[in-house]
Amino acid sequence: MSSLLHPEGPCVHPGQTTIKARSKFFYFTNIIVAGQKTTLLKLEKHIFDKFHDPRVYFAINSASWSSPRLPKDLFDANQLQSQLDEQASMFINRQGGCVFEKDDTVASLSSIFKWGKANFARGGGIPSFVNKYKQGQQLPESVKLEFQPFDWSVNWDNNARANMQSSPAR
């Protein structure tokens, strides 16, 4: 899916600054997967509905700034569990997925947590899931959760935000 959105891929055009600006391909372009015609939207929905594993949210990439980064290696069935754990940990700790605010009484989380709330609830809720992967200070069960606006800017290297450093994990 992400190769379609690569800066030189078929769905991104010079001067395009957001993925949303060219999202029709995601909703309406037919692709063949396992011999079946589908769209990327239906495929994504099928994956989330079938697996009910919140770590999958950190493995699927929309090539937008707020999306998890692509892993260096392809997913491998023999290593999938550890790869999903690694993706969740990287997003939560190093990619702005969870940031404490307001004297540590509020956690600012990626919108991904809001969108996947039902799947995160199956695992004991958002704070419990985050704490499984969060390095440093843990989220207390009483923490107030706020969700960051999702930034649909294209996340390629020459993006204006690419050189900004993210907040260090606490």
Order of alpha helices (4+ residues) and beta strands (2+ residues): alpha-alpha-beta-beta-alpha-alpha-beta-beta-alpha-alpha-alpha-beta
